[in-house]
Amino acid sequence: MSPESRRRKRAKPSRSGQQVVRRAQLTDVEQCDCPACSGADVDPQSFIVDLVGEGAHLIKTDDPVEAELFAANFLSAGDLAGEDFTEALNDGMLPAVAEIGTPEALAVLLAIDAVREGTVAAAAARRLMDAGVEAPSWASELRQPVRVGPCRRFADPAGSASMLVCAFERAGRSYGFVVHVDHLHCDAAADIVFFPADALAEVVTTIQQNGRRAGLTIAEELLDPADFRWQVERALDARADHDQERDPTELEDEFDDDEAWPGYHLLALLLRARISTLPEPTRPPAEHDADTRQTTLELLDIISQIAGQAQQIQTRARRRTAGRKLPAKRRKTAPAAPIYQLKVSLRGAKPPIWRRLELPADTSLADLHHIIQVAFGWDDAHLHVFETPYGDFGVADRELGYRAEAPVTLEQVAPGVGDRFRYTYDLGDNWTHEIAVEKMLDRQPVGYPRCTGGRRAAPPEDCGGVWGYAELVEVLTDPGHPEHGDRLELLGLASAADFQPARFDATGITRALTEGATDD
């Protein structure tokens, strides 16, 4: 498929700018009543004010990468809404942001311009700065040149999958990307991992070690920057074509699911901005010929384990550099703690698997561990750890670097709305849960903790992580699969009808949580 025919293929029926704005809203509520879903009218000016308000934290950070991630999240959501998004962005949204004329509005414009060229953001930002609006501290860093480190390609001997790895440096800040390329599915990008560049050596070692454990000799190849750019663009373009064929609701799930931060489409935009600084490839863009072959689940599992461990490296590196002091615990004489509304999402699960929980903010991490176990139906048969900006907490273990979780409360590691941290259960299957504080609520005359929303049943224990679970679902939904009967027997099920991955019962979870609290 030529680049021109690819552009024609991506065309969709026209939408008004207002509809695009509606789809760009990342509202996340249990029964969605946002304008995109309800069909209600939206006030464009209110949307713009909200966008600038969401970007207010940009003037407080000193790292331009945080601003780029913010912009990439907004732009990637808009791109999936339809082709008219760019027109609406240039003709309506960005001029409206500029009219607000505050430092927060300027930060939003600069962030968008850093991620995507060809918008009116640069000109609008320049006018605000000429008018004396103060630019964020990181604005000067965005003008510094981007330098690229060694570009590498790691491939399995069968040629079925590869990993493209490279780090970029700007103004002393370095970040790397790992692109998982599925060569048995049109050379499309399957996933992207983003990590601090000081973990690059550990990422490379992890790739090689995981290959050896899988019985593969992973070949390493150095690429010149132009060839690296060509291969990355080929992978991203093929994935973009595939996404045009997907059910739009599947793509929307990525933005409804907190585990997807930072998700594939967000990172693809950021990566495109980085590789645009590399030399132009000498060979023409790759043609995308649709290929119906699918990568085997075994090979996907091998490469995905590599990507998963790279994500863990990213988390550990962030912990090493965080150095933040744990806030003091709430005093016994202080007023009663507020109620936190948490969204707990199983990372990597597609379709998304999540729970919305309400519990007192002063709940201990040890109690939160048990609450999550009940909410997801886990058996509490494996190790676990909370990974927070203040360190890692679990059953105290000096060798693993885990501090005791029992004395630490939820509000200490997540003091406010918008704070996030992770809970990983079973360090083999690596069930990682993203925990986000959505709201602070007043106490009601109800029992806490309780479950007020969610989606889908949690996977069974010891099924091999999210990729093993995907394979399990495929086997159990195919009566002709050679392992169908064995898997039913392993799970103790009489028939596949007893396997209900879409089942979710908030009332049943609340009842189990209440019974557990009563037992305690």
N, C-alpha and C positions, 0 to 999 in steps of 0.2 A: 504494500500500500504506500503510495507516494505521500509526501508531506501535504500536498494540496488536497488529495482525496481524503486524508485524515482530517483536515479541517472541515471538509464538507460533511464527513461522517458525524462530526461532533455537533453539528448544528441542531438546535432544538426549536420547537415552536416559540415564537416571541412571547415575552412576558413584559408587563409594564414594570417601570422602575420601582413602583411601590411594592409590587409582588416580590421583587428581588430583595427589597429591604426586609420584607416579612420573613423570607426564607433565611436571611442572614442573621436574624435574631437567634441567639443561642439559648432561648428560654428552656429551662429544664424543670418541669413540674410533673407530678405523678399523673394527673389527668390533664393532658396538655390543653390549655385554653389560649395559647398564643395565637396571634392573627393568622399565621400560616396554616394552623390546624383548624381553627374555629371559623375562619372566613370573616372575622370581624375586621372593621376598618382600623388602620393604624395611623397615628399621627406622626408623619415623617420627622417633624421637628423634635418631638419627644424621643424618637429613636436616636437622632443625632446627639441630643443632650445625653442620653444614656450611654452612647458609644464613647463620648468624651469623658463621661463620668467613670466608665470602666477603665479608661486609660489614665486616670489620675495617678495611679501608682507609678506611671512611667517617669514622672518628674522626680520621684523619690529614689529611684534606683540609679546606680552608677555604671551598670552593665548594659551596653547596647543590645546584647543578645536577648535579654529579657524583652526589650522593646520589639525586636524582630520577631520573636515568638508570638507576642501579642498580635502584631500585624498579620503574621502568617495564619494564625487561627481565624481571624476575621475574614481575610481574603480567601482562604481555602473553603470556608463555609459558603461564601458568596459565589465562588466559581462553580460549586456543585449545584447551586440554585439555577444556573442557566447562563447562556451567553450574554444576555442583556445586562448582566451584573456590571461589566466593565463600563458600559454606557451610563448606567445609573450612578456608578461610582464617580465618574468624571463630571457628569452633567448635574448631579444633584448632591450626592453625599459629601464629597470632599469640599466643594464650595461652601456648603452649609457648615461643615466643621470649621473652615477658615473664618466664617462670619462670627463664630463665637469668640475668636480672637484672644483666648487665654493661653497661658503656658501649657495647660493640659491639651488644648486643641493643637497647638504647635507640635507637641510631643507625638500625638497621634499621626499627624501629617508626616513628620520625619520618619516615624517607624514604618509607615506604609511605603514611602518612597524608597526606604532601604531594602525592602523585600521585592518591590515590583517597579520596574522602569516603565515609562510610557504613560504614567498617570499625571494628573494635574497637581499631585501632592507637592512636588518639588517647588513649582512656581508659587503655589499658595503658601508654603512654608517660608519661602524667601521673602514674600511680601510682609508676612507677620514679623519676621526678624528685622526687616528694614524699618518697620513701624515701631520697633523697640520692644517687642515681646521677647521675654527671656527664654532662651533655648535651654533644654535639659543639659546636664553635665556631660552626657555621653554623645551629644551631637557632634563634637569635634572628632571623636573616634571613628564615626561613620565615614568621615572623609579621608581616613588613612588608607593606604594601600593594603590589599589582602594578599598574603603570601601563602603559598601552598607547600606542604611537606611532601615526602615520598608518597607516590600513588601506587597502591598495590592491588593485585587481584589474586584471590585464593580460590582454587577450584578443585572439585573432587575428580578422580581419574576418569569417571564415566562421562564427564562433561554435562551432567544434569543440572548442576547448580554451582554458583560461585558467590564470592563476597568481594565487593569493591570497597577498599578502605583508604581513607585519606584524611589528613588533618589540615585545617586552615588557621592562619594566625593573622591578627589585626591589632595593632596598638598594644601588643603584649598579651592579648587574650587569645587562647587557642582552643578550638573545639574540633572534634573529629566526627566523621560519619561512616557507618557501615551500611552498605546497600546489599541486600540479599537478592540475587538475580536467579529466577527460575527459568533455565534454558529449555525445559521441556514444556513450557507454557509461553511460547512466543518471546522468550528472553525478557519477560516482564519483571519489574521490581515487585517482590513479594512483601518486603518490609524494609524499614529504615531505622537504624539505631543512631542516636545522638549521644556523644560522650565527651567529657573534658579530655583534652589532648594529653594531659599528663598520665592518663591511663592507657595510652596507645600501645605501649610495649606489652601491657597485661592483656589487652584485647587480642593482639597478634598471638601471644602465647596461648590464650584460651582457644582461639581458632585451631591452632595446630594440635593442642592436647585433645580437644574434642574429636578431631578427625582421627587421631590415633586410637582413642577409646572406641570409636565406631569401626575400626579396622580399615580406615582409609588413609592413604598417603596424600595429604593435601599439598598440591603444587602451588608455590608462590611465584608470582611474576611481577616485576617492576614495570609500570607503565609510564610513558611520558605524559605530561599533563593534558595535552591535546587528545590523546587516545583515551585517557581516563574520562575526559569530558564526553567523548563520543559514546563510550560504553554506558555511562550514567544516563545520558540523554536518551539512548536507545531503550534502556530499561524503564525510565520514567514515562516516555511516550507510549510504549506498549501498554503499560499499566493504565495510563489515561484512557487509551482506547477501550480496554477491558471494562473500566469503570463506567463508560458510556453505555455498556450493555447490561449493567447491573440494575436491579430494582432500586429506584431512588430511595426507598425506605431503608435499604441496607446501608446506603451511604449516610443517610441522616442519623442512623443509629450511632455512627462514629462520633457525632457531635452531641448525642444525648448521653453518651457513656463516658463518665469521668475517667475510666481507665485509659481512654484514648489520648490523654494529654501527656506528652505531645504525640499526636497520632500521625498516621502515615501521610495524609494529605497536607497537614501543617508542615511536617519535615520535608516533604517533597518541594514545597515552595521555597523554604529556607535553603535547601540544597541547590535548587536551580539558581538562586541568587548568588551562591558561592561559586558554582562552576562557571557562571557567566564571566567571572574574572579570569578564567583560564584561557589559554590560546584557542583560537577557533580550530576545530578538527580539520585535517587535510582531506578526509574522505567525506562524501556526501552523507546526509542523514540516512539511517537505516530504514528500509522499507519494512512495514509490519504486515506479514502474511498471517492471517488467522490460522492457528494450529489447535486442533481439538484435543491433542494429546495432553494428558495431565501428569504432573509430577507424582511419583509414588509417595505415599504417606511416609514410608521409611526415610526417604531422602529429605523430605520436608522436615521430618522430626530432627534429623541430624543437624541440618543447617539452622533450624529454629532454636535448637539448644544453644548453638553458638551465639545467636543473637540474644537469647535470653540471658546468657551469662554476661554478655557485654553490657546489658542493662544493669545487671547486678554490680558490675565494675563501676558503672557510672554512679550508682547509688553510694557505693563505698567511697569513691573518690570525693563525692560531695560531702560525705560525713567527715572525711579527713580535713577538708578545707573549711568546714562550717565553723567549728570552734565556738558555738554559741552556748551561753550559760543557761541552764534550765531555770525557768522562772520559779519563784517561790510558790509553795503549795498554799491553797486557800486556808486561812486561819479558821479555827473552830468557832470563833466569836463573830466571824464575818456573816453577812446575809446568806441565805440559802443560794446555792449555785443555780444558774439558769439551766434550762433544758436545751441540749444541743440536738439539732436535726442533722444527722449524718447520712451521707450517701456512701455506701461501701460497694465497690465494683470489682469484679474479678477480672484482673488484667489479662488481655489477650483473648477473652471469650467472645466468640462471634457465632450467633447473635449475642448481644450483651447479657450478662448475668449480674444482677445487682440487688441491693436491699436498701431501703430507706428506714433508718432507725431513729427513735427519740429516746434520750437517756440523760440523766443529770451530768453536767459538765465536770463534776468532781468525781466521776466514776474512775476507779483505778484501772490501769492498763491490764492488770491481771483479770479484773472483772470484764473488761472489754474483750479480752481474748475469749472468755467463755461465752459472751454474748454473740460474738461473730461465729463461734463454733455452732451454736444453736441455730442462728439465723441461716447458715448455709448448710446445716445438716452434716457437718464434719464430725469425726469420731474422737478427736483430740488424742490421736495415737502417734503423733509425730512432733518433732521440734517446731518451734515457731519463733518469730522475732518481729518487733515493731521497729521500723526504720524511720527515724524522725530527724528534724533539723537539729535536735539536741543530743543525738546519739542513738544507739541501738539498745533496745530493751527487750528482755525476755526472761527465761530462767537464767539467773546469773551464771556467766561462764567467762572466765578471764581469757581463756585461749581464743574464744570466738569474739571477744570484745563486747559481750552482752552485759549490760547492767541490770540489776533486779527491777522487774516491772511492777511489783506489788506496791512499793511506796510512791509511785509516780501516777499522777492523774491525767485524764484526758485533756483538761484545759491547760495543763502545764506544757504539753507538747503541741497543742493546737489552741492558742489563746483567743483566736477570733474567727469570725466568718471569713471563709475563703482559704483558711489554712488547710494544708494537706499533709498526709504522711502515709506510710505503707505498713501493711501487716502481711507477712509471708508465712504460710503454713506448709509443712512438709518440704524440707529443703531439698528433697530429691525430685518430687513432682513439681515443686516450685509454684504453689498456688499463691500468687501475689494479689493482694486486695488493696486497691486505692481507696483511701478514706478521706473524704472531704467534708468540712463543716459548712453546711448550706445555710443554716439559720440558727439564731438564738431565740428561744420561745419562752413565754411565761409558763409557769407550772399550772397544770390543769388537774382537776380532781379525778385523775385516772392513774392506773398502775404504770410504773416505769421499771425497766425498759419496755419498749413496745416497737412493733414493726408496722409502718404505715404504708408501705409500698414496696415494689420490687418487680423483678422480671425473671422468669424461668427458674427451673430447679438447678441446684448445684450439681456438679459432676460427682460420680461415686469416687470413693477413696481409691488410691493406688492404681489409677487408670492411665498414668503416664503423662500428667499435665494437660494443658489445653490442647496440644496436638494429639496426644493419645485419646483424649475425650472426643475430638473431632473424628478420629478413626472409629472409635466405639459407636458413635451415632451412625456413621455410615454403614458399619457392619450390621447393627441391629435393625436398621430400616431397610435392609436388603435380605429378604428371606433366602435368596439363592446364594448368598455369600458363604464360602466354605467354612468360615469361622462363626457363622451365625449361632449355631447351636451351642458351641463351646462358650461363647460370651454370655448367652442367656444362663447357662448353668453356673458360670463363674459368679454372676450377679444374683443367683438364686431366684430367677424369674421363670414363671411357667410359660410365658409367651411374650413376644415383642410388644403386645398391647399393654403389658404392665410397665413398660419403659416409657415414661412420659417426661421428656426433657423440657417441654414447654410449661409444665405445671408449676404454679406458684400460689401459695396460700398465706397471705399476711396474717389472717386471724389465727391460723394454726401456729405460726411462728410466735405470735404474741402470747398465745396460750402456753407454749413450751417455755418461753422466757419467764412468764409469770410463775409457772410451776417450779422452774429452777430457782427463782428468787425465794419462793416459799420454802423450798427444801433447804436453802442455805440458812 
